[in-house]
Amino acid sequence: MRQLDGFASLFPEIPQANTVQTASVQMIREPGVYIIEAPMGYGKTEAALAAAYQLMSAGKATGLYFALPTQVTSNRVHLRVEPFVRRICLDAAEVRLAHSASWLVETEPPPRLYPASPDAEAQEHVRAGRSWFASAKRSLLAAFGVGTIDQALLGIVAAKHFFVRQFGLAGKVVILDEVHTYDLYTGTLIGELVKRLRELQCSIIILSATLTGKRRRELLGLDDTQPISSAYPLVSTAAASIIEDGCTPPPPKTIRISNSSRSFSPEAAMEHACHGECVLWIRNTVDEAQETYRALRSSNFQGGPSIALLHSRFPFFRREQLEDDWMNRLGKDSRKRPEGCVLVATQVAEQSVDIDADLLITDLAPTDMLLQRLGRLWRHNRHTRPCSQPEIWIQMPEIDEGGLRDASEKELRKALGKSARIYAPYVLLRSLQQWRGKEAITLPGEIRPILEATYAEPIADEPPGWKELHRQLEKQKAKMAQQALNATNIWNNPPLPDEEGVQTRLSSYPTAQVVLATAVTPLDSHSARVSLLDGTIITAHDRDREWNFKAVKAIYRNLVRIPRWAVAAGLSHVPGWLANQVEQPTALGLLQRDGKIGWLGQGQQTGLSYQADQGVIIDNGGVARSPYQEPDEPYD
């Protein structure tokens, strides 16, 4: 490892370290648990990497794993960590990307594995071998890795090969980013992961812009009576005693707030875009994002501002194209910035992505998520902007103060709309309390106060409907925490599939995969020629000896994950050649000329369609489903 002197030698693009980065390097000198709290876009990533370099160069750590909440954020941070590793290493060192789709970037096929006999047990061993080589498992064995938090969490739950993941992480610096974003199930697993990593002699650096004091105590292993600092930004650790270093905050940024219980009009957003503003519009569900995009497109005119849509219901190759395009357009480089645009997105654009908007329009969300979304406003210093001040428009529920107090639990859920299926209704109400009527917020000074007010203990005279929602939330939290602890009981549980998200996330919205193709031509009873959506043509077979790495990669690039209820009919008729190539439940969708999607060998309408600018569209009325199944899914 090269001996580099000073922060600027690690990050030439940053002329001088800020106070958070300086404090992190000064404090993080020994293995332990550290928390870096700082505003969105204030260089927490560089602070953690500089501290990791210090530990590795001193021989106190053997490598690095950077864990993030989603594949999108993992891909973006991977691009930032690669040049850092090239600067610090004497020899060429690869930074492995570790998540369920990361093997798609690999160029070398795995060893050819065939069953020694035709019996089921031999074939299962072959599939397990393929799963190993065509996955993120082996990525954790590399010295440097970036990936999802799930890849680390699979080392502490009762999943196959958990011990390999623990071996891969032992002795490393493990950076856990955006820890506030997880529900109590995954959050409980993270607490157990931190304990296990300490036993493995790891250094754990936890990053967050919106961490409550209660959660900081939990992660540092402190009890409720331990006094902690209210400073912000803050770098803290706890060993024999708690050490906290309050840092000088960045210059304050005041953001104007507009609240409305009436839907914001596409015309209003387009007016701002026509004046040169880059507008980011975040919806809480994919269906709502698609509706907003279509309304914007209808109100646009020839030569008008660019309009685009970004969410999780695009096939992999198309989502990659959209992400690369819009992260470049709305990133730091002003030369690529459009003169006015509207990007509609779900939570995929909420955090850990370098998007710089002039105006933010958003659905109501929990306070910590709203603050994260605010981190996309005026993210970079620019010489000129088409507006005088950053601004956020928050879509509020259509219910007044009197209705909020008098409404029953069911009425409150209905008033909160689809967002109440994604977020805890009680937390949404507490967030609504803090943001309704607020005309401006100043960051970072108001981050900690508004967070603590949102998540403070309930007051005694809360309305009955609120109390019922709080009771339901506490019951659900207790259940989730117990389920998480049960999942970590490795020796008493049977080995479960080590699939990303299966053991590490708790979702009431089961999903399945659909591979999109334009034509399928049977070659014989065992194989077919398939024209995939992106134009790739493959030949696939249903025999184990004909498993083809290149064909599998091509299939995965044309996969899209959507609610399982919407593809149940397609999952009942999966061709053998497809089942032989992919491990998870996967339907084959044939794209017709009118954009509708049909199932292979089935004549009925599926209720699904695909447009390159909108992704997979679900006609809720056109898909047969159980009345107990929900028509919305949370983001990826």
N, C-alpha and C positions, 0 to 999 in steps of 0.2 A: 504494500500500500504506500502511495506517495506521501511524503511529509509536506503538507501544505500549510502555509502560515496565513491565518486570518480568514475572515468570513468572505472577503472579496475574492480570494483564490478559489474558494469552493463554489461561489456563485458570481461569476464576472458580470452578470447582467444586473446585479444589485450593488451599487457603489458603496453603500454603508449599511451595516446591520441596524435594525431598529431596536428599541429597548427590550421587546419580548425575545428577539433572537439573541441578544447579548445575555439576557438573564438566563435563557435556556442553556447556553453553552457554559456559563459560569456554574450553574447548579447541577447539571446532569454530567457527573464525572464518575459515578459508580453505578453498578447494576442496582435497579430498584424500580419503583413505580412513580412516574412523574405525570403531572397534568399541566398542559399548556392551554390556557383560556385566553382568547383574543378575538377581536372582531373578524368578520368575514373579509377575506382578501388581505389580511395583515401579515402574511408570511409565516403562518404556523408550520406549513410543510417544510420550508427552508430551515426554520428553527429546529425542527425535529431531525432533519437530515444532518445538519451541522453537529448536533449533539451525538447522533449515531456515529458520524465519522470520528468524533473525539474518542468515543468508547472503543471503536474498532481499531483505530490507530494505536491506542494504548494497550491493545491485547485483551481488553475486557469484554469483547463481543466477537463472535465468529462470522457474523453476517447480518443481513437486514431483511425483514419482511414488513411491507407496508400494506395494512389491511383497511379496506374501504367498504362502504355499504352496498354498492351496486357495481355491475359490470361496466357501466358507462363511466363512473368515476374512476374505476380501476384503470380503464384504458387511457384516460386522460392523465392520471398521475404517473402511469408507466412512462409516458412520453417525457415527463419532467425528471423522473428518477434516472433514466438511461444516461443522459449527458453527465449527470452528477457522478454516477459510478465510473464512467469513462475517465473523469478528471481525477478520481481518488485512487484508481487501481493502476498498478504498474503493468500488469498483463491485461489483455482483453478479457473482460468479464461480462457474461451475459446476464441481463436482468430478466428473469423469467416472469411471464404474465400468468397468473394463477386464478382462473375461474372456470366455470363449466364450459365456456366457449373459447377459452384461450388457446387450446390446441389447434384451432383453425389457422393460426398464424404460422404454425410449424411447416417446414418444407420436407423434412425427412420422414418417410413412413416408418411405423414401428416394425419390429421383427414379425415375420409371417408366422402366425400361430395356427396350428391345425389340431383337431382332436385326435388323440391316439386311437380312439375307437368310437363307434357311432353311438355309444350309450349316452344317456342324458347327463350323467355326472361329468364325463369327459368334456362334453360340449359346454357345460357350465364353467369348467375351469378355463376353457378357451375364451369364453365371453368375459370372464373376470380378468384375464390377461389383457384382452383388448381394452377393457375399461381402464386398466392401469395405464397403458401406453397412450391412449387417446383421451387424456383427461388432465386435470390440474394436479393430481396427486404427486407426481414426481417433481413438479415445479417447486414444491416446498423444500426439496433436497438441495436445490441450488443455493449458492451463497447469498444471492440477491434476488428478491422477489417482490412483486406488487400484485395484489389480487383482492378478492373479496374477503370480508371477515369470515364468511362461511367456511372457507378452506382451513382457517385456523380453528374455528369452533368444532369442526368435524374431528378434531383431535381430542376432544373432551367428552363427546357423546358416544353412545353405544353404536358406533358405525364401524363397518369393516375397515381394517387398515388404520385405525385411529392411532396406533402406536408408531406407524411410519410418519404420520404428520407431527407427532410430538418429537420424534427423533429429528425431523427436519427443522423444527423451530428451536430446539435446545441451544442455549448459549447465544442466541441472536438478539439484536435489537428489534422489538416488535412494536410498530407504530399503529395505533388504533385511531382512525380518523372518524370524525362525525359521530361520536358515541351517543349523542343525544337523540339520534334519529330512529332508534330501535324501540320496539314495544317491550313490555316487561318480560316476555318469554325469552327473546334474544338478549335483552339487557341482563337477565339473570344468568344466562349462559356466559355472557362477557365477564360478569363478576367471577364466575368459576374459572374461566379461562385465565384471568389475571392471576388468580391464586396458583394455578397449575404452572403458568409460565415462570412465576417466581421460583417455584420448586425446581424448574429446569434451568435455573441460573440465567434467565433472560432479563433484559432491561425493557421495561414497558413504558412507552411514551404515549399518552392519551391526549388527543387534540379535540377541542370543541370551542365553538363560539357561543353556545347557548346551553351551558350546563348549570343546573340548579345546585344550590349549596348541599341539599340532601344527597344528590347523586355524587357530588364530589366526595362527601364523607364516605359513602359506600365504596367507591372505587379505591380510596386511600386506606380503607379499613378502619375508619374512625367511628366512635360511637356518637350518638346524638347530642351528648353533653359537651363534646369537644368544641371549643370556640374556633371559628375559622374566619379568615379575612373576607371582607366584602369588596376588596379592591378589584378593579378590572381595567386593563388586562392583568393576568396573574399566572405565575409559574409556581407550582407547589409540589411537595413530596412529603412522605411520612415514613419514618423508620423508627428510631428510638423516640423521636419527637417530630412534630410537624414543622416543616420549613416552608415559608411562603414569601414570594418576592413580587410585590406589586410593581407594575411597570407604568411608565408614562404612556398614556393613550395617544392614538393618532389625533390629528385635528378633528374637531367635531363636525359632523355632517347632518344638517337638518333636512328632513324629508317631509314634504307636505302630504297630508292624508285626506283623501276624499272617500267618504262612506256613502253607500246607497243601498236601500232595500229593493230598488228597482234594477232590473238587469241593465248593465252597461251596453250601450248600442254599438254595433260594429262601425257605424258612421262616425261616432265620436273618436274611436280608436284610429280610424282611417284619416280623420282630420289631422290628428297629431302626426301621423306618419307622413302625410302630404306636406307638412311643415318641416320635414327632415328628421323627425325623431325616430329612434329605434325603440319599438314597443315590444315588450315581453308580456304575454297574456297566459297566465298559468291557471289551468282548470284542474279540479280534483279527480276527475274520471276521464277515461279515454273517450267515452261516448260524448260527454260534454265538450271535450276539446275538438272532436270532429265536427260537432254541430256549430261551434263558434267559428271554426275555420271555413266551413261552407257559407256561413252568413257573411263573413268578411270577403270571401271571394265573390259573392253575389253583389256586394256593394262596391267592389273595385272597378276600375275602368282601364282601358287600354293605355299602356304606358304608366300606370299607377305604381304605387309602392309594391315592393316584393312582399308576398305573404307565404308563410310556410307552416308546417305542422310537424311536431316531433313528439313521439310517445313510444310505448313499448310494443305496440301491435303492428309493427312493420317486420318483414323478414329481415334476417340479420344483415344481408348485403345492402339492403336499401336503408336500413337504420344507420349503418356505418357511413354511407354516402351523405345522408342528411346531417349527421352529427359533425362530420369533418367539415362540411360546407359551412354550417352555421356557427360552429365554434370558431372558425377562421374569420367569418364575416363580423361577428360580434366580439371578437377577442381584443387583444391589446393594440394590434397594428391598425392605426387609423386609415392607412391607405386601402385596406380591404373593406372598410366600413361602408355600408350602403347609405345613400341619402334618403333615409326613411324606409321603414319596413315594419311588419308585424309578424313576430314569431309566436305561434300558439303552441303551448307545451303542457305536459303533465309534470309530475314531480321529478321527471328525469332531468329537468333543467333547474332544480331547486338548490342544489348544493354541490360543492367540489367541482364545478364547471366554470370555466372562465368566460362568462357571458356578461357583457357590459351594456345595460339598457338605459335609455333616457326616461322612459315611463314604464311602470309596472302595473298591470291589472291582474287581480288575483281573487279567487274565491276565498272565503273565510277558512282559516286553518288554525291549528294550535299555535300559540304565540311563538314557540321556538321555530316552527316551520315558517311562519310569516317573517320572522327575523332573518332566517336563512334566505328567503326569497328577496328580502330587502338587500341582501348582499350582492344581488345581481344589478343593483342600481348604481350608476356612476362609479363603477368599480375601478376605473383607471382615470388618471389625470389626463385631461385633454385640453388643448389650447382653446378650442371653441366647442360649444354645444348649441344645438338649435333651441334649447330651453334654458331658462334662468335658474331652475332649481329642480332637484330630483323629486319625483312625485309617485305615490302609490294610490291606486283606486281599489278599495276592498268591497267586494260584493257581500252584503249582509243579508241575513234571513228576512223574509217579509213578515215581521212580527214586531210590535211596538213594546215599550217597557211594561205596560200593563199586561199585555199578552204573555210576556216572559214570566211574569210572577204568577199569573193565574192558570197558565196552561198545564195540562197533565203531561205525564212522561211521554205518552204516545203523540200528543199534539206537539210537544217540543221536538221530537224526532222528525215529525213530518215537516215542521217549519225549517229545520236545519237541512232538509233535502238529502240529496245523494251523498253529501259530505259526511253525514252521520253514519254511512256504511263504511267509510274509509277511516274516520277518526272517531275517538270516543266522544259521544254526544256531550257528556259532562264537561270534558276539557274544551270542547268547542264553545260551550256556554260561558265558561270562565274566561276564555280568550275574547269572546264577544264583549264581555263586561269591560275588558281593558281597552279595547280598540274602538268601540262605538262612541261617537262624539269626540274622539281625539282628532285634533286638527293637524298635529305635527308630531314627529318624534326625532330626537337628536341622538345620533349614534356616535360613539359607543356608550355614552353616559347613561342612557336609559335602558340598556340591554338587561342588566342584572335586576333593577327594580321591577320592570314589567314582567320578567320571567318569574321572579319570586312571588309577585302578586297573583299571577295566574295559577301557580301550583301550590299556593299556601293552603293551610287546613281550612275546611269549610267553616263559614260562620254559623252561629246557632239558629238564626232566623231565616235560613234559606227557604225558598218556596218548596212546597211538597213535591212538585214535579222534579225539581233539581235534586232534592234529597233522594228520590227514587233512582234517578240516573247515577248519582254518586254511589248509592248502595250497589247497583248493578256493576259499576266500574270496579269497586273494591273487590267484589266477588269474583269478577273476571280476572283481576290482577292476581288474586290469591291462587286461582286455578292455574293461570299461566306460569306463575313462579314455581308451583309444585310440579307441573308438567316438565318444566325445564330442569329442575333438580332430579326428577326421575330419569330424564334422558341422559344425565351424566352418570347414572349408576351403571357403569360400564360392565362390571363383572356379574351383575344379576340380570341383565337384559340380554336377549338374543342379539347377535350381530345384525344390524340393520343396513340398508343400502346407504353407501356414503355419497349420496347425491346432494349437490349444492341446493340448499333451501328445504330439503325434505325433513331433515332433523334439526336444522338451525333456524328455521322461520316457522311461525305458527300462522297459518292462513285458513280462513273459513271459505276461501274462494279457490277450489281446486282448479288447476290449469292443465292443459295438454298441448302437445305440439301438432302443428300442421305443416307439411311440406307442400309448397306450391309448385305445380308443374303445368305446362301448357299442352303436353302430349305424352302418352304412354303407348309404346308399340311392343306387344309381346313377341319375343324371339322364339321361345319354346316354353315348355311347362315350368321351367326353372328360372327364366331370366326375362328381362325386358329392357328396351331402350327408352330412356326417359329424357324429355326435354324440360329442363327446369326453368323457373320464372326468369332467372337472370341470363338466360340464353345458353347455359352450359348443357351439354348433352352427355349423358353417362350410360353405361351398361351395368346393370345391377343383377345379382344372382341370389337365390335363396339357399345356396349351399355354403357351409362354413368355409370351405377351401377357396371360395370365390369372394370372400370379404375383401373389399377394395378400399384402401385408405383414401385415395383421391376421390373416389365416388362418394365416400362418406362425408368428406370435407365439403364437397359440392352440395350434397343434400342438406347438411347443417347450415350452409350459408343461405339456403332458401327456406329455412324453418321460421315459423312465427308461433309464439306462445299466446294462446287465447283461453278464455274460460272453458273448462271441460264440458259443461252442459251444452255449449254451442257446437261441439264436435262429437257428441256421443254417438251419433249415427255413423260417422266416418270411422270411429275407432272399432266398430263392430265388423268392418270388412277391410282389414289391413293386408295388403298383398305380402306374400312370403318374402319376396326380395327386399321389401322395405323393412320388415321386422328383423331381417338378418343384418341390416346395416346400422340400425339405431337401437338404443337400449330402452329409452323411455316410451310411453304410449304416444304413438304418432299416427295421425291420419294423413291420407293422401288427398289433397285438394286439387282438382283440375280446373284451371282458369279458362272460362269461356270468353268468346269475343266481346260479349256485353259486360264483362267484368265480374259476372257471377261465378261463384265457386260451386262445383259439383263434386260428389264423391265417386270414386272409380267404381263402375259397374252398377251404380244406383241412379235411378231416374228422377227421384223426388228433388224438390228445391231444398237447399240447405239453409237458406236465410242468411248466407254469408256472401260477401262480394269483396273485391279488391280494387283499389285505385292507387297508382304509384305515389300520388301526393297525399293520400289519406290513410293508407295501410288497409288492414282488414276491417271491414264495416260489418257490424252485426245488426241485422233487422230483428229486433227482439220479438216482434210479432210473427216472424217467419220461421223461427226455430222452435221446434217442439221441445218442451221442457217440463219438468215437474214444477208445480206451483210453489214448491218450497225452495227452489233454486233462485239465487239472486241474479239479476241481469247486469251487474256491474262488478268489476274486478279492481283491486288496488293496483298501483303502478308497479313496474319492474324495478 
